[in-house]
Amino acid sequence: MSPQELQRRHRQLRQALEQAYAQTPWNSRQIDRIADELTETARALARLEMLSARLSPPDRPERRAHAT
């Protein structure tokens, strides 16, 4: 999944979890399932961010020619 797809999935799951908590009485199985999916999605996003940070070159200041 692309980072954008994971972010969209994360938003959808947060909304679904909010809706599940708004229901009375709570459906604990549904809440647990959504929470598990949300956790896995957040972990996948974190892994992508770590991988991206490792692959990106470090920031280096620009070299400028000195005027003489």
TORLO-515825 format. One line per 8 residues: their letters; for each residue x negated, y negated, z negated of N, C-alpha, C. Coordinates in pm, whole numbers, plus 50000, padded with zeros to 5 digits. Layout:
REM residues N
a> X,Y,Z,X,Y,Z,X,Y,Z  ...
This chain:
REM residues 68
mspqelqr> 49917,50118,50000,50000,50000,50000,49912,49876,50000  49955,49776,50072,49878,49651,50077,49899,49573,49947  49810,49479,49918,49828,49397,49798,49962,49323,49797  50006,49276,49912,50134,49205,49920,50250,49299,49888  50243,49421,49938,50347,49519,49909,50350,49555,49760  50232,49569,49701,50225,49599,49559,50280,49484,49475  50247,49362,49514,50299,49246,49440,50451,49238,49452  50502,49263,49571,50647,49262,49591,50712,49373,49507
rhrqlrqa> 50652,49489,49506,50704,49602,49427,50703,49567,49278  50596,49504,49234,50584,49464,49094,50697,49367,49056  50722,49268,49141,50832,49173,49116,50966,49245,49110  50990,49336,49204,51117,49410,49208,51135,49493,49081  51030,49557,49037,51038,49640,48918,51063,49556,48792  50999,49440,48786,51023,49351,48671,51168,49306,48668  51223,49275,48785,51364,49236,48792,51454,49352,48752  51422,49471,48801,51502,49589,48767,51496,49617,48617
leqayaqt> 51379,49598,48557,51365,49621,48414,51447,49517,48336  51442,49394,48380,51522,49289,48315,51671,49322,48324  51715,49369,48439,51856,49406,48456,51892,49526,48369  51802,49621,48360,51829,49740,48277,51842,49702,48131  51760,49609,48085,51770,49565,47945,51896,49482,47921  51950,49420,48026,52071,49338,48012,52196,49424,47998  52188,49550,48039,52304,49640,48030,52326,49684,47886  52453,49699,47851,52484,49750,47718,52574,49871,47733
pwnsrqid> 52545,49981,47674,52422,50011,47602,52306,50036,47699  52185,50028,47646,52068,50051,47730,52064,50195,47777  52019,50211,47900,51994,50345,47954,51843,50368,47937  51805,50431,47828,51663,50443,47795,51584,50523,47900  51647,50620,47962,51577,50696,48068,51545,50605,48186  51640,50522,48224,51618,50430,48335,51508,50329,48298  51515,50276,48177,51414,50178,48131,51276,50242,48129  51266,50363,48078,51137,50434,48075,51083,50458,48216
riadelte> 51171,50499,48307,51128,50524,48445,51076,50396,48510  51150,50287,48494,51108,50160,48553,50977,50114,48490  50967,50126,48359,50844,50085,48289,50724,50166,48336  50743,50296,48356,50634,50380,48407,50591,50336,48547  50689,50310,48634,50656,50266,48770,50588,50129,48768  50634,50043,48678,50574,49910,48665,50429,49921,48620  50403,50009,48526,50266,50031,48478,50176,50082,48590  50223,50179,48665,50144,50233,48776,50118,50128,48883
taralarl> 50216,50046,48912,50200,49940,49011,50099,49837,48963  50107,49800,48836,50012,49704,48779,49870,49761,48783  49855,49889,48754,49723,49953,48760,49669,49953,48903  49755,49981,48999,49712,49981,49140,49667,49841,49181  49740,49739,49138,49700,49601,49168,49565,49570,49105  49545,49612,48982,49418,49587,48913,49303,49656,48984  49326,49780,49029,49221,49852,49103,49185,49780,49231  49285,49730,49303,49259,49656,49426,49181,49529,49398
emlsarls> 49217,49459,49291,49146,49336,49257,49001,49364,49220  48978,49473,49145,48840,49509,49109,48760,49546,49233  48820,49622,49321,48753,49662,49444,48723,49541,49530  48818,49452,49540,48799,49331,49619,48685,49246,49562  48678,49237,49430,48572,49159,49366,48435,49222,49391  48430,49353,49394,48302,49421,49421,48256,49404,49564  48352,49399,49656,48316,49392,49797,48289,49250,49845  48340,49149,49772,48318,49012,49818,48177,48967,49781
ppdrperr> 48116,48894,49872,47981,48845,49842,47989,48741,49730  47885,48733,49649,47886,48634,49541,47886,48493,49598  47945,48402,49524,47944,48262,49567,47803,48208,49555  47758,48148,49662,47625,48088,49663,47637,47944,49706  47564,47857,49641,47570,47717,49684,47513,47702,49824  47569,47609,49897,47521,47585,50033,47381,47528,50029  47303,47567,50126,47170,47508,50139,47181,47392,50234  47125,47284,50192,47127,47165,50278,46985,47123,50306
ahat> 46966,47080,50429,46833,47032,50466,46809,46898,50398  46685,46882,50347,46652,46756,50283,46612,46655,50387  46664,46534,50374,46626,46427,50467,46486,46376,50428  46401,46364,50528,46266,46314,50499,46237,46187,50571
